[in-house]
Amino acid sequence: MNYSTDFKCIRNEVSEQEWKTRLDLAACYRLVDAYGMTDLIYNHITARIPGTEHLLINLYGLLYKEITASSLVKIDVEGNIIAKPDTDYGINVSGYVIHGAIHKARPDVACVLHTHTRAGMAVSAMKCGLLPLSQTSIRFVGHIGYHDYEGPAIDLDERQRIVADLGPHDAMIMRNHGLLTCGATIQQAFNTMCQLELSCRAQVDAMAARTELTMPGENVLAHTAHLYQPGTRRPYGVLEWPAMLRLLEAEQKNSGYPPYWN
């Protein structure tokens, strides 16, 4: 069996647009690891290759910190593998059931990110859902969907309900499961997930303090949520992404793992 994690660089075998997408997606996987949002080898981040209906997804079995631009698998929205490294690692069914459904239904979405974090799972189990307890969480007021748990996401029939529950939003809480964000760019989907995760961590901490909580009035909530939408003042991720890449480059020097840009 071939389970090597030493993958040949394919930069010269793909288009410039695909390689750029691979670089950003591999960096996104590494950043999710750097910010403590991984769950062993599970979960997925997918990105659409511009100008195609093909997606990039991780090999099932790699740590996020092992993922490189060349190790990503090219699939279609139905989960059929178009191209993958020479390895016995495959892909996880849940990756294209959840992600493929959203990419297929939402042409505005370039990237879908799904996590099982401790705080995210905690809030996903709360009947109240995400509360507007902080400026960060207020960003999601009126801009988040909820999807009831139906078991492990391997049933193709669930795809329609996932898409319907997400609606036009870029964030969703999958009840008793975890968090999901998407965006017009990889950078935006990552930024939104960081905000959603931080909102959940703050809510769990505030509720654990067992003290009376305060929330702003409805007019303040609506106004603040509007100001924090990606199209109101500036797109999410554009300003942040170069700083994130500098963070990865600095950490790479002592990581012992192959660079994401390989």
C-alpha positions as a Markdown table, in Angstrom:
| # | Residue | x | y | z |
|---|---|---|---|---|
| 1 | Met | 0.0 | 0.0 | 0.0 |
| 2 | Asn | 1.3 | 3.5 | -0.9 |
| 3 | Tyr | 0.6 | 5.9 | 1.9 |
| 4 | Ser | 3.6 | 8.2 | 1.4 |
| 5 | Thr | 3.1 | 11.9 | 2.0 |
| 6 | Asp | 6.0 | 12.9 | -0.3 |
| 7 | Phe | 4.1 | 14.2 | -3.3 |
| 8 | Lys | 5.6 | 15.2 | -6.6 |
| 9 | Cys | 5.1 | 18.9 | -7.4 |
| 10 | Ile | 2.6 | 19.3 | -10.3 |
| 11 | Arg | 3.0 | 23.1 | -10.8 |
| 12 | Asn | 4.1 | 22.6 | -14.4 |
| 13 | Glu | 1.2 | 20.2 | -15.1 |
| 14 | Val | -1.8 | 22.4 | -14.4 |
| 15 | Ser | -3.0 | 25.9 | -15.5 |
| 16 | Glu | -1.8 | 29.0 | -13.8 |
| 17 | Gln | -5.3 | 29.6 | -12.4 |
| 18 | Glu | -5.5 | 26.0 | -11.0 |
| 19 | Trp | -2.1 | 26.3 | -9.4 |
| 20 | Lys | -3.0 | 29.6 | -7.7 |
| 21 | Thr | -6.2 | 28.0 | -6.4 |
| 22 | Arg | -4.2 | 25.0 | -5.1 |
| 23 | Leu | -1.7 | 27.4 | -3.3 |
| 24 | Asp | -4.5 | 29.3 | -1.6 |
| 25 | Leu | -6.4 | 26.2 | -0.6 |
| 26 | Ala | -3.4 | 24.4 | 0.8 |
| 27 | Ala | -2.6 | 27.6 | 2.8 |
| 28 | Cys | -6.1 | 27.6 | 4.1 |
| 29 | Tyr | -5.8 | 24.1 | 5.3 |
| 30 | Arg | -2.6 | 25.0 | 7.1 |
| 31 | Leu | -4.2 | 28.1 | 8.7 |
| 32 | Val | -7.2 | 26.1 | 10.0 |
| 33 | Asp | -4.6 | 23.9 | 11.7 |
| 34 | Ala | -2.6 | 26.9 | 13.0 |
| 35 | Tyr | -5.8 | 28.4 | 14.5 |
| 36 | Gly | -6.8 | 25.2 | 16.3 |
| 37 | Met | -9.8 | 24.3 | 14.2 |
| 38 | Thr | -8.9 | 20.7 | 13.1 |
| 39 | Asp | -10.3 | 17.3 | 14.0 |
| 40 | Leu | -7.6 | 14.7 | 13.5 |
| 41 | Ile | -7.8 | 13.9 | 9.7 |
| 42 | Tyr | -11.5 | 14.7 | 9.4 |
| 43 | Asn | -13.4 | 17.6 | 7.8 |
| 44 | His | -12.9 | 19.3 | 4.4 |
| 45 | Ile | -12.2 | 22.6 | 2.6 |
| 46 | Thr | -13.1 | 22.7 | -1.0 |
| 47 | Ala | -12.4 | 25.3 | -3.7 |
| 48 | Arg | -13.7 | 25.6 | -7.2 |
| 49 | Ile | -11.1 | 25.9 | -10.0 |
| 50 | Pro | -11.9 | 29.2 | -11.8 |
| 51 | Gly | -13.6 | 28.7 | -15.2 |
| 52 | Thr | -14.4 | 25.0 | -14.5 |
| 53 | Glu | -16.9 | 22.9 | -12.6 |
| 54 | His | -14.1 | 21.0 | -10.9 |
| 55 | Leu | -13.3 | 21.2 | -7.2 |
| 56 | Leu | -10.2 | 20.7 | -5.2 |
| 57 | Ile | -10.4 | 18.6 | -1.9 |
| 58 | Asn | -8.0 | 17.0 | 0.5 |
| 59 | Leu | -6.8 | 13.4 | 0.5 |
| 60 | Tyr | -8.6 | 11.5 | 3.3 |
| 61 | Gly | -5.9 | 10.5 | 5.7 |
| 62 | Leu | -3.6 | 13.5 | 5.8 |
| 63 | Leu | -3.3 | 15.9 | 8.6 |
| 64 | Tyr | -4.1 | 19.5 | 7.6 |
| 65 | Lys | -0.5 | 20.5 | 8.3 |
| 66 | Glu | 0.6 | 17.9 | 5.8 |
| 67 | Ile | -1.5 | 19.2 | 2.9 |
| 68 | Thr | 0.3 | 20.8 | 0.0 |
| 69 | Ala | -0.8 | 22.3 | -3.3 |
| 70 | Ser | 0.2 | 19.2 | -5.2 |
| 71 | Ser | -1.5 | 16.7 | -2.8 |
| 72 | Leu | -5.0 | 18.1 | -3.4 |
| 73 | Val | -7.5 | 16.0 | -5.4 |
| 74 | Lys | -9.5 | 17.3 | -8.4 |
| 75 | Ile | -13.1 | 16.1 | -8.4 |
| 76 | Asp | -16.4 | 17.1 | -10.0 |
| 77 | Val | -19.4 | 18.2 | -8.0 |
| 78 | Glu | -20.7 | 14.6 | -7.9 |
| 79 | Gly | -17.5 | 13.4 | -6.2 |
| 80 | Asn | -15.9 | 11.7 | -9.3 |
| 81 | Ile | -12.1 | 11.9 | -9.2 |
| 82 | Ile | -10.6 | 13.7 | -12.1 |
| 83 | Ala | -7.0 | 13.7 | -11.0 |
| 84 | Lys | -5.2 | 12.8 | -7.8 |
| 85 | Pro | -1.6 | 12.0 | -6.7 |
| 86 | Asp | -0.2 | 8.5 | -7.0 |
| 87 | Thr | -1.3 | 7.3 | -3.6 |
| 88 | Asp | -3.7 | 4.9 | -2.0 |
| 89 | Tyr | -5.3 | 7.7 | 0.0 |
| 90 | Gly | -8.8 | 8.5 | -1.4 |
| 91 | Ile | -11.4 | 11.1 | -0.5 |
| 92 | Asn | -14.2 | 11.2 | 2.1 |
| 93 | Val | -17.8 | 10.8 | 0.9 |
| 94 | Ser | -19.0 | 13.6 | 3.2 |
| 95 | Gly | -16.7 | 16.0 | 1.5 |
| 96 | Tyr | -18.6 | 15.9 | -1.8 |
| 97 | Val | -22.1 | 15.3 | -0.3 |
| 98 | Ile | -22.0 | 18.5 | 1.7 |
| 99 | His | -19.6 | 20.6 | -0.3 |
| 100 | Gly | -20.6 | 19.4 | -3.8 |
| 101 | Ala | -24.2 | 20.3 | -3.0 |
| 102 | Ile | -23.3 | 23.8 | -2.1 |
| 103 | His | -20.9 | 24.4 | -5.0 |
| 104 | Lys | -23.5 | 23.0 | -7.4 |
| 105 | Ala | -26.4 | 25.2 | -6.1 |
| 106 | Arg | -24.4 | 28.4 | -5.4 |
| 107 | Pro | -22.3 | 29.5 | -8.4 |
| 108 | Asp | -21.3 | 32.5 | -6.3 |
| 109 | Val | -19.4 | 30.2 | -3.9 |
| 110 | Ala | -15.8 | 29.5 | -4.6 |
| 111 | Cys | -14.9 | 27.8 | -1.3 |
| 112 | Val | -16.7 | 25.8 | 1.4 |
| 113 | Leu | -15.1 | 25.2 | 4.8 |
| 114 | His | -16.5 | 22.7 | 7.4 |
| 115 | Thr | -15.2 | 22.2 | 11.0 |
| 116 | His | -15.8 | 20.1 | 14.1 |
| 117 | Thr | -14.3 | 22.3 | 16.8 |
| 118 | Arg | -15.1 | 22.0 | 20.5 |
| 119 | Ala | -16.8 | 25.4 | 20.7 |
| 120 | Gly | -18.6 | 25.0 | 17.4 |
| 121 | Met | -20.0 | 21.6 | 18.4 |
| 122 | Ala | -21.0 | 23.1 | 21.8 |
| 123 | Val | -23.0 | 25.9 | 20.2 |
| 124 | Ser | -24.4 | 23.5 | 17.6 |
| 125 | Ala | -26.0 | 21.6 | 20.5 |
| 126 | Met | -27.5 | 24.7 | 22.1 |
| 127 | Lys | -31.2 | 25.3 | 21.3 |
| 128 | Cys | -30.6 | 29.0 | 21.4 |
| 129 | Gly | -28.1 | 28.8 | 18.6 |
| 130 | Leu | -25.5 | 31.6 | 18.2 |
| 131 | Leu | -26.3 | 34.5 | 20.4 |
| 132 | Pro | -25.3 | 38.2 | 19.6 |
| 133 | Leu | -23.1 | 38.5 | 22.7 |
| 134 | Ser | -20.1 | 40.1 | 21.0 |
| 135 | Gln | -19.3 | 42.4 | 18.1 |
| 136 | Thr | -17.9 | 39.4 | 16.3 |
| 137 | Ser | -21.1 | 37.3 | 16.7 |
| 138 | Ile | -23.4 | 40.2 | 15.8 |
| 139 | Arg | -21.9 | 40.0 | 12.3 |
| 140 | Phe | -24.0 | 36.9 | 11.9 |
| 141 | Val | -27.4 | 38.3 | 13.0 |
| 142 | Gly | -29.8 | 37.6 | 10.1 |
| 143 | His | -26.9 | 36.1 | 8.1 |
| 144 | Ile | -26.6 | 32.5 | 9.3 |
| 145 | Gly | -28.5 | 29.3 | 8.5 |
| 146 | Tyr | -29.2 | 26.2 | 10.7 |
| 147 | His | -29.4 | 22.6 | 9.5 |
| 148 | Asp | -30.8 | 19.9 | 11.7 |
| 149 | Tyr | -28.7 | 16.8 | 12.2 |
| 150 | Glu | -29.6 | 13.8 | 10.0 |
| 151 | Gly | -26.7 | 11.5 | 10.8 |
| 152 | Pro | -23.3 | 11.3 | 9.1 |
| 153 | Ala | -23.5 | 13.3 | 5.9 |
| 154 | Ile | -23.3 | 10.4 | 3.4 |
| 155 | Asp | -26.9 | 10.5 | 2.1 |
| 156 | Leu | -27.3 | 12.2 | -1.2 |
| 157 | Asp | -30.9 | 13.0 | -0.3 |
| 158 | Glu | -29.7 | 15.4 | 2.4 |
| 159 | Arg | -28.1 | 17.6 | -0.2 |
| 160 | Gln | -31.2 | 19.6 | -1.0 |
| 161 | Arg | -32.0 | 20.2 | 2.6 |
| 162 | Ile | -28.4 | 21.4 | 3.3 |
| 163 | Val | -28.6 | 23.9 | 0.4 |
| 164 | Ala | -32.1 | 25.1 | 1.5 |
| 165 | Asp | -31.0 | 25.6 | 5.1 |
| 166 | Leu | -27.9 | 27.5 | 4.0 |
| 167 | Gly | -30.0 | 29.7 | 1.7 |
| 168 | Pro | -28.2 | 32.9 | 0.6 |
| 169 | His | -25.9 | 33.0 | 3.7 |
| 170 | Asp | -22.2 | 32.4 | 3.9 |
| 171 | Ala | -22.4 | 30.7 | 7.3 |
| 172 | Met | -24.3 | 27.8 | 8.8 |
| 173 | Ile | -24.5 | 25.9 | 12.1 |
| 174 | Met | -25.0 | 22.2 | 11.5 |
| 175 | Arg | -26.9 | 21.3 | 14.7 |
| 176 | Asn | -25.2 | 18.6 | 16.9 |
| 177 | His | -22.5 | 18.5 | 14.3 |
| 178 | Gly | -20.3 | 21.6 | 13.6 |
| 179 | Leu | -19.8 | 24.8 | 11.6 |
| 180 | Leu | -19.8 | 25.6 | 7.9 |
| 181 | Thr | -18.8 | 28.7 | 6.0 |
| 182 | Cys | -18.5 | 29.6 | 2.4 |
| 183 | Gly | -17.5 | 32.5 | 0.3 |
| 184 | Ala | -16.7 | 34.1 | -3.1 |
| 185 | Thr | -13.0 | 33.4 | -2.3 |
| 186 | Ile | -11.0 | 31.1 | -0.2 |
| 187 | Gln | -9.8 | 34.0 | 1.8 |
| 188 | Gln | -13.3 | 35.1 | 2.6 |
| 189 | Ala | -14.5 | 31.7 | 3.6 |
| 190 | Phe | -11.6 | 31.4 | 6.0 |
| 191 | Asn | -12.1 | 34.8 | 7.5 |
| 192 | Thr | -15.8 | 34.1 | 8.0 |
| 193 | Met | -14.9 | 30.8 | 9.7 |
| 194 | Cys | -12.5 | 32.5 | 12.0 |
| 195 | Gln | -15.2 | 34.9 | 13.0 |
| 196 | Leu | -17.8 | 32.2 | 13.5 |
| 197 | Glu | -15.4 | 30.1 | 15.6 |
| 198 | Leu | -14.4 | 33.0 | 17.8 |
| 199 | Ser | -18.1 | 33.9 | 18.3 |
| 200 | Cys | -18.7 | 30.3 | 19.5 |
| 201 | Arg | -15.7 | 30.3 | 21.8 |
| 202 | Ala | -16.8 | 33.6 | 23.3 |
| 203 | Gln | -20.4 | 32.4 | 23.8 |
| 204 | Val | -19.3 | 29.2 | 25.5 |
| 205 | Asp | -17.0 | 31.2 | 27.8 |
| 206 | Ala | -19.7 | 33.8 | 28.6 |
| 207 | Met | -22.3 | 31.2 | 29.4 |
| 208 | Ala | -19.9 | 29.2 | 31.5 |
| 209 | Ala | -19.4 | 32.2 | 33.7 |
| 210 | Arg | -23.0 | 31.7 | 35.0 |
| 211 | Thr | -23.7 | 35.4 | 35.2 |
| 212 | Glu | -26.5 | 37.6 | 33.6 |
| 213 | Leu | -25.6 | 38.3 | 29.9 |
| 214 | Thr | -26.4 | 41.5 | 28.0 |
| 215 | Met | -27.3 | 41.9 | 24.3 |
| 216 | Pro | -27.7 | 45.1 | 22.3 |
| 217 | Gly | -31.1 | 46.3 | 21.0 |
| 218 | Glu | -32.5 | 45.1 | 17.7 |
| 219 | Asn | -31.7 | 48.4 | 15.9 |
| 220 | Val | -28.0 | 48.2 | 17.0 |
| 221 | Leu | -27.9 | 44.5 | 16.0 |
| 222 | Ala | -29.2 | 45.1 | 12.5 |
| 223 | His | -27.0 | 48.1 | 11.9 |
| 224 | Thr | -23.9 | 46.3 | 13.1 |
| 225 | Ala | -24.6 | 43.2 | 11.1 |
| 226 | His | -25.0 | 45.2 | 8.0 |
| 227 | Leu | -21.7 | 47.0 | 8.5 |
| 228 | Tyr | -19.9 | 43.7 | 8.8 |
| 229 | Gln | -21.1 | 42.1 | 5.6 |
| 230 | Pro | -18.4 | 41.5 | 3.1 |
| 231 | Gly | -19.8 | 43.9 | 0.5 |
| 232 | Thr | -20.6 | 46.8 | 2.8 |
| 233 | Arg | -17.1 | 48.3 | 3.4 |
| 234 | Arg | -14.5 | 45.8 | 2.0 |
| 235 | Pro | -14.3 | 42.2 | 1.1 |
| 236 | Tyr | -13.2 | 39.8 | 3.8 |
| 237 | Gly | -9.8 | 38.3 | 3.4 |
| 238 | Val | -8.2 | 40.7 | 1.0 |
| 239 | Leu | -6.3 | 42.7 | 3.7 |
| 240 | Glu | -5.8 | 39.7 | 6.0 |
| 241 | Trp | -4.5 | 37.1 | 3.6 |
| 242 | Pro | -1.0 | 38.4 | 3.0 |
| 243 | Ala | -0.5 | 38.6 | 6.7 |
| 244 | Met | -1.8 | 35.0 | 7.1 |
| 245 | Leu | 0.7 | 33.8 | 4.5 |
| 246 | Arg | 3.6 | 35.5 | 6.3 |
| 247 | Leu | 2.5 | 33.7 | 9.4 |
| 248 | Leu | 2.7 | 30.3 | 7.6 |
| 249 | Glu | 6.0 | 31.1 | 6.1 |
| 250 | Ala | 7.5 | 32.0 | 9.5 |
| 251 | Glu | 6.1 | 28.8 | 11.1 |
| 252 | Gln | 7.2 | 26.6 | 8.1 |
| 253 | Lys | 10.9 | 27.1 | 9.0 |
| 254 | Asn | 10.7 | 24.9 | 12.1 |
| 255 | Ser | 7.6 | 22.8 | 11.4 |
| 256 | Gly | 9.3 | 19.7 | 9.9 |
| 257 | Tyr | 6.4 | 19.4 | 7.4 |
| 258 | Pro | 6.6 | 20.0 | 3.6 |
| 259 | Pro | 5.8 | 23.6 | 2.6 |
| 260 | Tyr | 2.2 | 24.1 | 1.5 |
| 261 | Trp | 3.5 | 25.6 | -1.7 |
| 262 | Asn | 5.0 | 22.3 | -2.9 |
